[in-house]
Each structure stands twice: as C-alpha cells, then as structure tokens.
C-alpha cells in the first residue's frame, strides 16, 4: 500500500472518530508502514487500484521474503 498525502490527511481526520482505531489512524497519518495496514484501505481510498496500476511501462517489482508474502496472502484470503 502506498500512502498518499490525501490518504494521510483522511487518516488524520479519522483519528478523532473513535478510541478503538485511533492508534491505527494516527500511525497511518504519520506515514508509518506496518503489517496489516492494507486492512484500513477502504476508509482511506476513493477507489481501488493495484500496484500494477501505479507502475509505468517497463517497471519491475522485486518480492522479498517469499515465505512471509505467501503466509500473509493466505491470512488475507482466509478472512
């Protein structure tokens, strides 16, 4: 997930709306990256886009820690 300035501003607005998620919104507003942050995307973005939508022609993506990526994908799929 790539945090834009607009997404960070929206997270700042949301940080005052409730105690349950305040810490997560504050982290996102500060631009902090953390595991599971993509779960908050529906509240931050107007529409959905994939990483490949943001890349230009000829761009390359390098995936590191394949085991961790696979495990996280399984977790997200199971939810």
mmCIF file of the N, C-alpha and C atoms, coordinates in Angstrom:
data_MODEL
# 
_entry.id   MODEL 
# 
loop_
_atom_site.group_PDB 
_atom_site.id 
_atom_site.type_symbol 
_atom_site.label_atom_id 
_atom_site.label_alt_id 
_atom_site.label_comp_id 
_atom_site.label_asym_id 
_atom_site.label_entity_id 
_atom_site.label_seq_id 
_atom_site.pdbx_PDB_ins_code 
_atom_site.Cartn_x 
_atom_site.Cartn_y 
_atom_site.Cartn_z 
_atom_site.occupancy 
_atom_site.B_iso_or_equiv 
_atom_site.pdbx_formal_charge 
_atom_site.auth_seq_id 
_atom_site.auth_comp_id 
_atom_site.auth_asym_id 
_atom_site.auth_atom_id 
_atom_site.pdbx_PDB_model_num 
ATOM 1   N N  . UNK A 1 1  ? 0.845   -1.168  0.000   1.00 0.00 ? 1  UNK A N  1 
ATOM 2   C CA . UNK A 1 1  ? 0.000   0.000   0.000   1.00 0.00 ? 1  UNK A CA 1 
ATOM 3   C C  . UNK A 1 1  ? 0.888   1.227   0.000   1.00 0.00 ? 1  UNK A C  1 
ATOM 4   N N  . UNK A 1 2  ? 0.586   2.164   -0.866  1.00 0.00 ? 2  UNK A N  1 
ATOM 5   C CA . UNK A 1 2  ? 1.326   3.415   -0.951  1.00 0.00 ? 2  UNK A CA 1 
ATOM 6   C C  . UNK A 1 2  ? 0.455   4.504   -0.333  1.00 0.00 ? 2  UNK A C  1 
ATOM 7   N N  . UNK A 1 3  ? 0.931   5.106   0.743   1.00 0.00 ? 3  UNK A N  1 
ATOM 8   C CA . UNK A 1 3  ? 0.167   6.164   1.407   1.00 0.00 ? 3  UNK A CA 1 
ATOM 9   C C  . UNK A 1 3  ? 0.384   7.493   0.694   1.00 0.00 ? 3  UNK A C  1 
ATOM 10  N N  . UNK A 1 4  ? -0.678  8.057   0.170   1.00 0.00 ? 4  UNK A N  1 
ATOM 11  C CA . UNK A 1 4  ? -0.599  9.367   -0.462  1.00 0.00 ? 4  UNK A CA 1 
ATOM 12  C C  . UNK A 1 4  ? -0.856  10.446  0.596   1.00 0.00 ? 4  UNK A C  1 
ATOM 13  N N  . UNK A 1 5  ? -0.601  11.684  0.237   1.00 0.00 ? 5  UNK A N  1 
ATOM 14  C CA . UNK A 1 5  ? -0.888  12.786  1.161   1.00 0.00 ? 5  UNK A CA 1 
ATOM 15  C C  . UNK A 1 5  ? -2.379  12.841  1.490   1.00 0.00 ? 5  UNK A C  1 
ATOM 16  N N  . UNK A 1 6  ? -3.219  12.577  0.487   1.00 0.00 ? 6  UNK A N  1 
ATOM 17  C CA . UNK A 1 6  ? -4.670  12.588  0.715   1.00 0.00 ? 6  UNK A CA 1 
ATOM 18  C C  . UNK A 1 6  ? -5.080  11.475  1.680   1.00 0.00 ? 6  UNK A C  1 
ATOM 19  N N  . UNK A 1 7  ? -4.478  10.320  1.552   1.00 0.00 ? 7  UNK A N  1 
ATOM 20  C CA . UNK A 1 7  ? -4.793  9.204   2.451   1.00 0.00 ? 7  UNK A CA 1 
ATOM 21  C C  . UNK A 1 7  ? -4.340  9.520   3.870   1.00 0.00 ? 7  UNK A C  1 
ATOM 22  N N  . UNK A 1 8  ? -3.181  10.132  4.000   1.00 0.00 ? 8  UNK A N  1 
ATOM 23  C CA . UNK A 1 8  ? -2.684  10.500  5.334   1.00 0.00 ? 8  UNK A CA 1 
ATOM 24  C C  . UNK A 1 8  ? -3.584  11.554  5.973   1.00 0.00 ? 8  UNK A C  1 
ATOM 25  N N  . UNK A 1 9  ? -4.072  12.501  5.166   1.00 0.00 ? 9  UNK A N  1 
ATOM 26  C CA . UNK A 1 9  ? -4.983  13.529  5.680   1.00 0.00 ? 9  UNK A CA 1 
ATOM 27  C C  . UNK A 1 9  ? -6.293  12.889  6.133   1.00 0.00 ? 9  UNK A C  1 
ATOM 28  N N  . UNK A 1 10 ? -6.799  11.931  5.361   1.00 0.00 ? 10 UNK A N  1 
ATOM 29  C CA . UNK A 1 10 ? -8.027  11.236  5.736   1.00 0.00 ? 10 UNK A CA 1 
ATOM 30  C C  . UNK A 1 10 ? -7.828  10.441  7.021   1.00 0.00 ? 10 UNK A C  1 
ATOM 31  N N  . UNK A 1 11 ? -6.689  9.800   7.176   1.00 0.00 ? 11 UNK A N  1 
ATOM 32  C CA . UNK A 1 11 ? -6.383  9.065   8.409   1.00 0.00 ? 11 UNK A CA 1 
ATOM 33  C C  . UNK A 1 11 ? -6.339  10.019  9.597   1.00 0.00 ? 11 UNK A C  1 
ATOM 34  N N  . UNK A 1 12 ? -5.810  11.215  9.383   1.00 0.00 ? 12 UNK A N  1 
ATOM 35  C CA . UNK A 1 12 ? -5.766  12.219  10.460  1.00 0.00 ? 12 UNK A CA 1 
ATOM 36  C C  . UNK A 1 12 ? -7.186  12.600  10.884  1.00 0.00 ? 12 UNK A C  1 
ATOM 37  N N  . UNK A 1 13 ? -8.076  12.781  9.913   1.00 0.00 ? 13 UNK A N  1 
ATOM 38  C CA . UNK A 1 13 ? -9.475  13.083  10.213  1.00 0.00 ? 13 UNK A CA 1 
ATOM 39  C C  . UNK A 1 13 ? -10.113 11.948  11.009  1.00 0.00 ? 13 UNK A C  1 
ATOM 40  N N  . UNK A 1 14 ? -9.848  10.727  10.595  1.00 0.00 ? 14 UNK A N  1 
ATOM 41  C CA . UNK A 1 14 ? -10.450 9.554   11.234  1.00 0.00 ? 14 UNK A CA 1 
ATOM 42  C C  . UNK A 1 14 ? -9.880  9.284   12.624  1.00 0.00 ? 14 UNK A C  1 
ATOM 43  N N  . UNK A 1 15 ? -8.700  9.803   12.914  1.00 0.00 ? 15 UNK A N  1 
ATOM 44  C CA . UNK A 1 15 ? -8.081  9.524   14.215  1.00 0.00 ? 15 UNK A CA 1 
ATOM 45  C C  . UNK A 1 15 ? -8.897  10.103  15.368  1.00 0.00 ? 15 UNK A C  1 
ATOM 46  N N  . UNK A 1 16 ? -9.746  11.058  15.105  1.00 0.00 ? 16 UNK A N  1 
ATOM 47  C CA . UNK A 1 16 ? -10.572 11.636  16.160  1.00 0.00 ? 16 UNK A CA 1 
ATOM 48  C C  . UNK A 1 16 ? -11.957 11.045  16.262  1.00 0.00 ? 16 UNK A C  1 
ATOM 49  N N  . UNK A 1 17 ? -12.243 9.988   15.513  1.00 0.00 ? 17 UNK A N  1 
ATOM 50  C CA . UNK A 1 17 ? -13.606 9.467   15.467  1.00 0.00 ? 17 UNK A CA 1 
ATOM 51  C C  . UNK A 1 17 ? -13.907 8.352   16.464  1.00 0.00 ? 17 UNK A C  1 
ATOM 52  N N  . UNK A 1 18 ? -12.913 7.742   17.043  1.00 0.00 ? 18 UNK A N  1 
ATOM 53  C CA . UNK A 1 18 ? -13.199 6.653   17.976  1.00 0.00 ? 18 UNK A CA 1 
ATOM 54  C C  . UNK A 1 18 ? -11.948 6.141   18.642  1.00 0.00 ? 18 UNK A C  1 
ATOM 55  N N  . UNK A 1 19 ? -12.121 5.571   19.798  1.00 0.00 ? 19 UNK A N  1 
ATOM 56  C CA . UNK A 1 19 ? -10.974 5.087   20.551  1.00 0.00 ? 19 UNK A CA 1 
ATOM 57  C C  . UNK A 1 19 ? -10.443 3.758   20.035  1.00 0.00 ? 19 UNK A C  1 
ATOM 58  N N  . UNK A 1 20 ? -11.312 2.920   19.456  1.00 0.00 ? 20 UNK A N  1 
ATOM 59  C CA . UNK A 1 20 ? -10.903 1.587   19.012  1.00 0.00 ? 20 UNK A CA 1 
ATOM 60  C C  . UNK A 1 20 ? -9.772  1.649   17.991  1.00 0.00 ? 20 UNK A C  1 
ATOM 61  N N  . UNK A 1 21 ? -9.913  2.498   17.010  1.00 0.00 ? 21 UNK A N  1 
ATOM 62  C CA . UNK A 1 21 ? -8.945  2.527   15.910  1.00 0.00 ? 21 UNK A CA 1 
ATOM 63  C C  . UNK A 1 21 ? -8.046  3.749   15.912  1.00 0.00 ? 21 UNK A C  1 
ATOM 64  N N  . UNK A 1 22 ? -8.118  4.565   16.917  1.00 0.00 ? 22 UNK A N  1 
ATOM 65  C CA . UNK A 1 22 ? -7.352  5.815   16.948  1.00 0.00 ? 22 UNK A CA 1 
ATOM 66  C C  . UNK A 1 22 ? -5.863  5.587   16.718  1.00 0.00 ? 22 UNK A C  1 
ATOM 67  N N  . UNK A 1 23 ? -5.292  4.599   17.361  1.00 0.00 ? 23 UNK A N  1 
ATOM 68  C CA . UNK A 1 23 ? -3.860  4.326   17.226  1.00 0.00 ? 23 UNK A CA 1 
ATOM 69  C C  . UNK A 1 23 ? -3.465  3.977   15.801  1.00 0.00 ? 23 UNK A C  1 
ATOM 70  N N  . UNK A 1 24 ? -4.301  3.197   15.133  1.00 0.00 ? 24 UNK A N  1 
ATOM 71  C CA . UNK A 1 24 ? -4.005  2.820   13.751  1.00 0.00 ? 24 UNK A CA 1 
ATOM 72  C C  . UNK A 1 24 ? -4.092  4.031   12.833  1.00 0.00 ? 24 UNK A C  1 
ATOM 73  N N  . UNK A 1 25 ? -5.135  4.857   13.024  1.00 0.00 ? 25 UNK A N  1 
ATOM 74  C CA . UNK A 1 25 ? -5.281  6.059   12.191  1.00 0.00 ? 25 UNK A CA 1 
ATOM 75  C C  . UNK A 1 25 ? -4.108  7.001   12.398  1.00 0.00 ? 25 UNK A C  1 
ATOM 76  N N  . UNK A 1 26 ? -3.668  7.149   13.637  1.00 0.00 ? 26 UNK A N  1 
ATOM 77  C CA . UNK A 1 26 ? -2.538  8.034   13.921  1.00 0.00 ? 26 UNK A CA 1 
ATOM 78  C C  . UNK A 1 26 ? -1.268  7.527   13.248  1.00 0.00 ? 26 UNK A C  1 
ATOM 79  N N  . UNK A 1 27 ? -1.054  6.236   13.291  1.00 0.00 ? 27 UNK A N  1 
ATOM 80  C CA . UNK A 1 27 ? 0.120   5.651   12.634  1.00 0.00 ? 27 UNK A CA 1 
ATOM 81  C C  . UNK A 1 27 ? 0.082   5.908   11.133  1.00 0.00 ? 27 UNK A C  1 
ATOM 82  N N  . UNK A 1 28 ? -1.082  5.717   10.534  1.00 0.00 ? 28 UNK A N  1 
ATOM 83  C CA . UNK A 1 28 ? -1.228  5.943   9.097   1.00 0.00 ? 28 UNK A CA 1 
ATOM 84  C C  . UNK A 1 28 ? -1.068  7.431   8.756   1.00 0.00 ? 28 UNK A C  1 
ATOM 85  N N  . UNK A 1 29 ? -1.608  8.300   9.590   1.00 0.00 ? 29 UNK A N  1 
ATOM 86  C CA . UNK A 1 29 ? -1.491  9.740   9.356   1.00 0.00 ? 29 UNK A CA 1 
ATOM 87  C C  . UNK A 1 29 ? -0.031  10.192  9.395   1.00 0.00 ? 29 UNK A C  1 
ATOM 88  N N  . UNK A 1 30 ? 0.773   9.526   10.211  1.00 0.00 ? 30 UNK A N  1 
ATOM 89  C CA . UNK A 1 30 ? 2.198   9.848   10.307  1.00 0.00 ? 30 UNK A CA 1 
ATOM 90  C C  . UNK A 1 30 ? 3.001   9.233   9.158   1.00 0.00 ? 30 UNK A C  1 
ATOM 91  N N  . UNK A 1 31 ? 2.348   8.391   8.363   1.00 0.00 ? 31 UNK A N  1 
ATOM 92  C CA . UNK A 1 31 ? 3.034   7.744   7.251   1.00 0.00 ? 31 UNK A CA 1 
ATOM 93  C C  . UNK A 1 31 ? 3.764   6.482   7.637   1.00 0.00 ? 31 UNK A C  1 
ATOM 94  N N  . UNK A 1 32 ? 3.461   5.958   8.818   1.00 0.00 ? 32 UNK A N  1 
ATOM 95  C CA . UNK A 1 32 ? 4.123   4.742   9.296   1.00 0.00 ? 32 UNK A CA 1 
ATOM 96  C C  . UNK A 1 32 ? 3.617   3.532   8.513   1.00 0.00 ? 32 UNK A C  1 
ATOM 97  N N  . UNK A 1 33 ? 4.514   2.658   8.165   1.00 0.00 ? 33 UNK A N  1 
ATOM 98  C CA . UNK A 1 33 ? 4.166   1.423   7.466   1.00 0.00 ? 33 UNK A CA 1 
ATOM 99  C C  . UNK A 1 33 ? 4.193   0.272   8.464   1.00 0.00 ? 33 UNK A C  1 
ATOM 100 N N  . UNK A 1 34 ? 3.166   -0.568  8.440   1.00 0.00 ? 34 UNK A N  1 
ATOM 101 C CA . UNK A 1 34 ? 3.098   -1.685  9.380   1.00 0.00 ? 34 UNK A CA 1 
ATOM 102 C C  . UNK A 1 34 ? 2.291   -2.822  8.779   1.00 0.00 ? 34 UNK A C  1 
ATOM 103 N N  . UNK A 1 35 ? 2.520   -4.018  9.291   1.00 0.00 ? 35 UNK A N  1 
ATOM 104 C CA . UNK A 1 35 ? 1.792   -5.198  8.823   1.00 0.00 ? 35 UNK A CA 1 
ATOM 105 C C  . UNK A 1 35 ? 0.303   -5.010  9.057   1.00 0.00 ? 35 UNK A C  1 
ATOM 106 N N  . UNK A 1 36 ? -0.476  -5.309  8.050   1.00 0.00 ? 36 UNK A N  1 
ATOM 107 C CA . UNK A 1 36 ? -1.922  -5.233  8.175   1.00 0.00 ? 36 UNK A CA 1 
ATOM 108 C C  . UNK A 1 36 ? -2.514  -3.879  7.830   1.00 0.00 ? 36 UNK A C  1 
ATOM 109 N N  . UNK A 1 37 ? -1.672  -2.921  7.469   1.00 0.00 ? 37 UNK A N  1 
ATOM 110 C CA . UNK A 1 37 ? -2.185  -1.578  7.194   1.00 0.00 ? 37 UNK A CA 1 
ATOM 111 C C  . UNK A 1 37 ? -3.144  -1.564  6.009   1.00 0.00 ? 37 UNK A C  1 
ATOM 112 N N  . UNK A 1 38 ? -3.015  -2.531  5.120   1.00 0.00 ? 38 UNK A N  1 
ATOM 113 C CA . UNK A 1 38 ? -3.900  -2.579  3.954   1.00 0.00 ? 38 UNK A CA 1 
ATOM 114 C C  . UNK A 1 38 ? -5.354  -2.827  4.349   1.00 0.00 ? 38 UNK A C  1 
ATOM 115 N N  . UNK A 1 39 ? -5.580  -3.335  5.544   1.00 0.00 ? 39 UNK A N  1 
ATOM 116 C CA . UNK A 1 39 ? -6.943  -3.575  6.012   1.00 0.00 ? 39 UNK A CA 1 
ATOM 117 C C  . UNK A 1 39 ? -7.721  -2.268  6.185   1.00 0.00 ? 39 UNK A C  1 
ATOM 118 N N  . UNK A 1 40 ? -7.029  -1.149  6.353   1.00 0.00 ? 40 UNK A N  1 
ATOM 119 C CA . UNK A 1 40 ? -7.658  0.153   6.558   1.00 0.00 ? 40 UNK A CA 1 
ATOM 120 C C  . UNK A 1 40 ? -7.905  0.888   5.240   1.00 0.00 ? 40 UNK A C  1 
ATOM 121 N N  . UNK A 1 41 ? -7.475  0.318   4.142   1.00 0.00 ? 41 UNK A N  1 
ATOM 122 C CA . UNK A 1 41 ? -7.579  0.956   2.829   1.00 0.00 ? 41 UNK A CA 1 
ATOM 123 C C  . UNK A 1 41 ? -8.999  1.377   2.435   1.00 0.00 ? 41 UNK A C  1 
ATOM 124 N N  . UNK A 1 42 ? -10.027 0.576   2.700   1.00 0.00 ? 42 UNK A N  1 
ATOM 125 C CA . UNK A 1 42 ? -11.372 1.003   2.292   1.00 0.00 ? 42 UNK A CA 1 
ATOM 126 C C  . UNK A 1 42 ? -11.805 2.353   2.871   1.00 0.00 ? 42 UNK A C  1 
ATOM 127 N N  . UNK A 1 43 ? -11.285 2.729   4.019   1.00 0.00 ? 43 UNK A N  1 
ATOM 128 C CA . UNK A 1 43 ? -11.636 4.006   4.634   1.00 0.00 ? 43 UNK A CA 1 
ATOM 129 C C  . UNK A 1 43 ? -10.775 5.163   4.112   1.00 0.00 ? 43 UNK A C  1 
ATOM 130 N N  . UNK A 1 44 ? -9.676  4.830   3.471   1.00 0.00 ? 44 UNK A N  1 
ATOM 131 C CA . UNK A 1 44 ? -8.713  5.850   3.056   1.00 0.00 ? 44 UNK A CA 1 
ATOM 132 C C  . UNK A 1 44 ? -8.757  6.205   1.582   1.00 0.00 ? 44 UNK A C  1 
ATOM 133 N N  . UNK A 1 45 ? -9.150  5.272   0.753   1.00 0.00 ? 45 UNK A N  1 
ATOM 134 C CA . UNK A 1 45 ? -9.072  5.480   -0.694  1.00 0.00 ? 45 UNK A CA 1 
ATOM 135 C C  . UNK A 1 45 ? -10.462 5.612   -1.307  1.00 0.00 ? 45 UNK A C  1 
ATOM 136 N N  . UNK A 1 46 ? -10.558 6.445   -2.334  1.00 0.00 ? 46 UNK A N  1 
ATOM 137 C CA . UNK A 1 46 ? -11.830 6.621   -3.037  1.00 0.00 ? 46 UNK A CA 1 
ATOM 138 C C  . UNK A 1 46 ? -12.143 5.429   -3.926  1.00 0.00 ? 46 UNK A C  1 
ATOM 139 N N  . UNK A 1 47 ? -11.111 4.828   -4.476  1.00 0.00 ? 47 UNK A N  1 
ATOM 140 C CA . UNK A 1 47 ? -11.302 3.684   -5.358  1.00 0.00 ? 47 UNK A CA 1 
ATOM 141 C C  . UNK A 1 47 ? -10.198 2.682   -5.142  1.00 0.00 ? 47 UNK A C  1 
ATOM 142 N N  . UNK A 1 48 ? -10.313 1.571   -5.798  1.00 0.00 ? 48 UNK A N  1 
ATOM 143 C CA . UNK A 1 48 ? -9.296  0.536   -5.664  1.00 0.00 ? 48 UNK A CA 1 
ATOM 144 C C  . UNK A 1 48 ? -8.342  0.590   -6.839  1.00 0.00 ? 48 UNK A C  1 
ATOM 145 N N  . UNK A 1 49 ? -7.088  0.332   -6.566  1.00 0.00 ? 49 UNK A N  1 
ATOM 146 C CA . UNK A 1 49 ? -6.103  0.195   -7.635  1.00 0.00 ? 49 UNK A CA 1 
ATOM 147 C C  . UNK A 1 49 ? -5.072  -0.833  -7.187  1.00 0.00 ? 49 UNK A C  1 
ATOM 148 N N  . UNK A 1 50 ? -4.492  -1.458  -8.143  1.00 0.00 ? 50 UNK A N  1 
ATOM 149 C CA . UNK A 1 50 ? -3.455  -2.452  -7.887  1.00 0.00 ? 50 UNK A CA 1 
ATOM 150 C C  . UNK A 1 50 ? -2.088  -1.799  -8.019  1.00 0.00 ? 50 UNK A C  1 
ATOM 151 N N  . UNK A 1 51 ? -1.095  -2.426  -7.468  1.00 0.00 ? 51 UNK A N  1 
ATOM 152 C CA . UNK A 1 51 ? 0.269   -1.941  -7.610  1.00 0.00 ? 51 UNK A CA 1 
ATOM 153 C C  . UNK A 1 51 ? 0.614   -1.760  -9.081  1.00 0.00 ? 51 UNK A C  1 
ATOM 154 N N  . UNK A 1 52 ? 0.184   -2.685  -9.887  1.00 0.00 ? 52 UNK A N  1 
ATOM 155 C CA . UNK A 1 52 ? 0.492   -2.612  -11.318 1.00 0.00 ? 52 UNK A CA 1 
ATOM 156 C C  . UNK A 1 52 ? -0.162  -1.398  -11.983 1.00 0.00 ? 52 UNK A C  1 
ATOM 157 N N  . UNK A 1 53 ? -1.238  -0.873  -11.409 1.00 0.00 ? 53 UNK A N  1 
ATOM 158 C CA . UNK A 1 53 ? -1.859  0.339   -11.934 1.00 0.00 ? 53 UNK A CA 1 
ATOM 159 C C  . UNK A 1 53 ? -0.984  1.564   -11.713 1.00 0.00 ? 53 UNK A C  1 
ATOM 160 N N  . UNK A 1 54 ? -0.142  1.518   -10.702 1.00 0.00 ? 54 UNK A N  1 
ATOM 161 C CA . UNK A 1 54 ? 0.697   2.656   -10.342 1.00 0.00 ? 54 UNK A CA 1 
ATOM 162 C C  . UNK A 1 54 ? 2.050   2.650   -11.040 1.00 0.00 ? 54 UNK A C  1 
ATOM 163 N N  . UNK A 1 55 ? 2.411   1.533   -11.639 1.00 0.00 ? 55 UNK A N  1 
ATOM 164 C CA . UNK A 1 55 ? 3.714   1.389   -12.272 1.00 0.00 ? 55 UNK A CA 1 
ATOM 165 C C  . UNK A 1 55 ? 3.669   1.779   -13.739 1.00 0.00 ? 55 UNK A C  1 
ATOM 166 N N  . UNK A 1 56 ? 4.755   2.341   -14.190 1.00 0.00 ? 56 UNK A N  1 
ATOM 167 C CA . UNK A 1 56 ? 4.860   2.695   -15.596 1.00 0.00 ? 56 UNK A CA 1 
ATOM 168 C C  . UNK A 1 56 ? 5.315   1.510   -16.430 1.00 0.00 ? 56 UNK A C  1 
ATOM 169 N N  . UNK A 1 57 ? 5.285   1.688   -17.757 1.00 0.00 ? 57 UNK A N  1 
ATOM 170 C CA . UNK A 1 57 ? 5.756   0.615   -18.649 1.00 0.00 ? 57 UNK A CA 1 
ATOM 171 C C  . UNK A 1 57 ? 7.222   0.278   -18.358 1.00 0.00 ? 57 UNK A C  1 
ATOM 172 N N  . UNK A 1 58 ? 7.516   -0.976  -18.362 1.00 0.00 ? 58 UNK A N  1 
ATOM 173 C CA . UNK A 1 58 ? 8.893   -1.411  -18.132 1.00 0.00 ? 58 UNK A CA 1 
ATOM 174 C C  . UNK A 1 58 ? 9.310   -1.444  -16.669 1.00 0.00 ? 58 UNK A C  1 
ATOM 175 N N  . UNK A 1 59 ? 8.395   -1.130  -15.759 1.00 0.00 ? 59 UNK A N  1 
ATOM 176 C CA . UNK A 1 59 ? 8.725   -1.169  -14.333 1.00 0.00 ? 59 UNK A CA 1 
ATOM 177 C C  . UNK A 1 59 ? 8.928   -2.609  -13.887 1.00 0.00 ? 59 UNK A C  1 
ATOM 178 N N  . UNK A 1 60 ? 9.719   -2.764  -12.850 1.00 0.00 ? 60 UNK A N  1 
ATOM 179 C CA . UNK A 1 60 ? 9.964   -4.090  -12.292 1.00 0.00 ? 60 UNK A CA 1 
ATOM 180 C C  . UNK A 1 60 ? 9.607   -4.089  -10.810 1.00 0.00 ? 60 UNK A C  1 
ATOM 181 N N  . UNK A 1 61 ? 9.137   -5.221  -10.345 1.00 0.00 ? 61 UNK A N  1 
ATOM 182 C CA . UNK A 1 61 ? 8.799   -5.400  -8.932  1.00 0.00 ? 61 UNK A CA 1 
ATOM 183 C C  . UNK A 1 61 ? 9.650   -6.527  -8.389  1.00 0.00 ? 61 UNK A C  1 
ATOM 184 N N  . UNK A 1 62 ? 10.263  -6.297  -7.252  1.00 0.00 ? 62 UNK A N  1 
ATOM 185 C CA . UNK A 1 62 ? 11.076  -7.316  -6.598  1.00 0.00 ? 62 UNK A CA 1 
ATOM 186 C C  . UNK A 1 62 ? 10.364  -7.723  -5.316  1.00 0.00 ? 62 UNK A C  1 
ATOM 187 N N  . UNK A 1 63 ? 10.089  -8.989  -5.183  1.00 0.00 ? 63 UNK A N  1 
ATOM 188 C CA . UNK A 1 63 ? 9.439   -9.516  -3.990  1.00 0.00 ? 63 UNK A CA 1 
ATOM 189 C C  . UNK A 1 63 ? 10.488  -10.158 -3.100  1.00 0.00 ? 63 UNK A C  1 
ATOM 190 N N  . UNK A 1 64 ? 10.511  -9.724  -1.860  1.00 0.00 ? 64 UNK A N  1 
ATOM 191 C CA . UNK A 1 64 ? 11.448  -10.307 -0.898  1.00 0.00 ? 64 UNK A CA 1 
ATOM 192 C C  . UNK A 1 64 ? 10.658  -11.072 0.155   1.00 0.00 ? 64 UNK A C  1 
ATOM 193 N N  . UNK A 1 65 ? 11.331  -11.924 0.853   1.00 0.00 ? 65 UNK A N  1 
ATOM 194 C CA . UNK A 1 65 ? 10.708  -12.750 1.887   1.00 0.00 ? 65 UNK A CA 1 
ATOM 195 C C  . UNK A 1 65 ? 9.480   -13.489 1.340   1.00 0.00 ? 65 UNK A C  1 
ATOM 196 N N  . UNK A 1 66 ? 9.667   -14.358 0.343   1.00 0.00 ? 66 UNK A N  1 
ATOM 197 C CA . UNK A 1 66 ? 8.530   -15.034 -0.295  1.00 0.00 ? 66 UNK A CA 1 
ATOM 198 C C  . UNK A 1 66 ? 7.675   -15.845 0.677   1.00 0.00 ? 66 UNK A C  1 
ATOM 199 N N  . UNK A 1 67 ? 8.283   -16.431 1.660   1.00 0.00 ? 67 UNK A N  1 
ATOM 200 C CA . UNK A 1 67 ? 7.508   -17.221 2.624   1.00 0.00 ? 67 UNK A CA 1 
ATOM 201 C C  . UNK A 1 67 ? 6.557   -16.314 3.411   1.00 0.00 ? 67 UNK A C  1 
ATOM 202 N N  . UNK A 1 68 ? 7.051   -15.160 3.821   1.00 0.00 ? 68 UNK A N  1 
ATOM 203 C CA . UNK A 1 68 ? 6.226   -14.200 4.568   1.00 0.00 ? 68 UNK A CA 1 
ATOM 204 C C  . UNK A 1 68 ? 5.092   -13.663 3.682   1.00 0.00 ? 68 UNK A C  1 
ATOM 205 N N  . UNK A 1 69 ? 5.390   -13.374 2.422   1.00 0.00 ? 69 UNK A N  1 
ATOM 206 C CA . UNK A 1 69 ? 4.367   -12.903 1.491   1.00 0.00 ? 69 UNK A CA 1 
ATOM 207 C C  . UNK A 1 69 ? 3.272   -13.955 1.295   1.00 0.00 ? 69 UNK A C  1 
ATOM 208 N N  . UNK A 1 70 ? 3.689   -15.198 1.137   1.00 0.00 ? 70 UNK A N  1 
ATOM 209 C CA . UNK A 1 70 ? 2.723   -16.281 0.966   1.00 0.00 ? 70 UNK A CA 1 
ATOM 210 C C  . UNK A 1 70 ? 1.841   -16.429 2.201   1.00 0.00 ? 70 UNK A C  1 
ATOM 211 N N  . UNK A 1 71 ? 2.456   -16.414 3.384   1.00 0.00 ? 71 UNK A N  1 
ATOM 212 C CA . UNK A 1 71 ? 1.698   -16.571 4.627   1.00 0.00 ? 71 UNK A CA 1 
ATOM 213 C C  . UNK A 1 71 ? 0.689   -15.442 4.807   1.00 0.00 ? 71 UNK A C  1 
ATOM 214 N N  . UNK A 1 72 ? 1.111   -14.222 4.495   1.00 0.00 ? 72 UNK A N  1 
ATOM 215 C CA . UNK A 1 72 ? 0.204   -13.067 4.631   1.00 0.00 ? 72 UNK A CA 1 
ATOM 216 C C  . UNK A 1 72 ? -0.926  -13.166 3.618   1.00 0.00 ? 72 UNK A C  1 
ATOM 217 N N  . UNK A 1 73 ? -0.633  -13.592 2.408   1.00 0.00 ? 73 UNK A N  1 
ATOM 218 C CA . UNK A 1 73 ? -1.676  -13.757 1.392   1.00 0.00 ? 73 UNK A CA 1 
ATOM 219 C C  . UNK A 1 73 ? -2.708  -14.784 1.847   1.00 0.00 ? 73 UNK A C  1 
ATOM 220 N N  . UNK A 1 74 ? -2.255  -15.859 2.460   1.00 0.00 ? 74 UNK A N  1 
ATOM 221 C CA . UNK A 1 74 ? -3.165  -16.890 2.968   1.00 0.00 ? 74 UNK A CA 1 
ATOM 222 C C  . UNK A 1 74 ? -4.049  -16.305 4.070   1.00 0.00 ? 74 UNK A C  1 
ATOM 223 N N  . UNK A 1 75 ? -3.460  -15.520 4.974   1.00 0.00 ? 75 UNK A N  1 
ATOM 224 C CA . UNK A 1 75 ? -4.233  -14.892 6.047   1.00 0.00 ? 75 UNK A CA 1 
ATOM 225 C C  . UNK A 1 75 ? -5.327  -13.989 5.476   1.00 0.00 ? 75 UNK A C  1 
ATOM 226 N N  . UNK A 1 76 ? -4.967  -13.163 4.514   1.00 0.00 ? 76 UNK A N  1 
ATOM 227 C CA . UNK A 1 76 ? -5.936  -12.250 3.923   1.00 0.00 ? 76 UNK A CA 1 
ATOM 228 C C  . UNK A 1 76 ? -7.025  -12.994 3.183   1.00 0.00 ? 76 UNK A C  1 
ATOM 229 N N  . UNK A 1 77 ? -6.655  -14.058 2.488   1.00 0.00 ? 77 UNK A N  1 
ATOM 230 C CA . UNK A 1 77 ? -7.630  -14.840 1.747   1.00 0.00 ? 77 UNK A CA 1 
ATOM 231 C C  . UNK A 1 77 ? -8.616  -15.538 2.683   1.00 0.00 ? 77 UNK A C  1 
ATOM 232 N N  . UNK A 1 78 ? -8.116  -16.012 3.822   1.00 0.00 ? 78 UNK A N  1 
ATOM 233 C CA . UNK A 1 78 ? -8.971  -16.721 4.779   1.00 0.00 ? 78 UNK A CA 1 
ATOM 234 C C  . UNK A 1 78 ? -9.964  -15.810 5.489   1.00 0.00 ? 78 UNK A C  1 
ATOM 235 N N  . UNK A 1 79 ? -9.639  -14.524 5.571   1.00 0.00 ? 79 UNK A N  1 
ATOM 236 C CA . UNK A 1 79 ? -10.562 -13.569 6.237   1.00 0.00 ? 79 UNK A CA 1 
ATOM 237 C C  . UNK A 1 79 ? -11.735 -13.375 5.376   1.00 0.00 ? 79 UNK A C  1 
# 
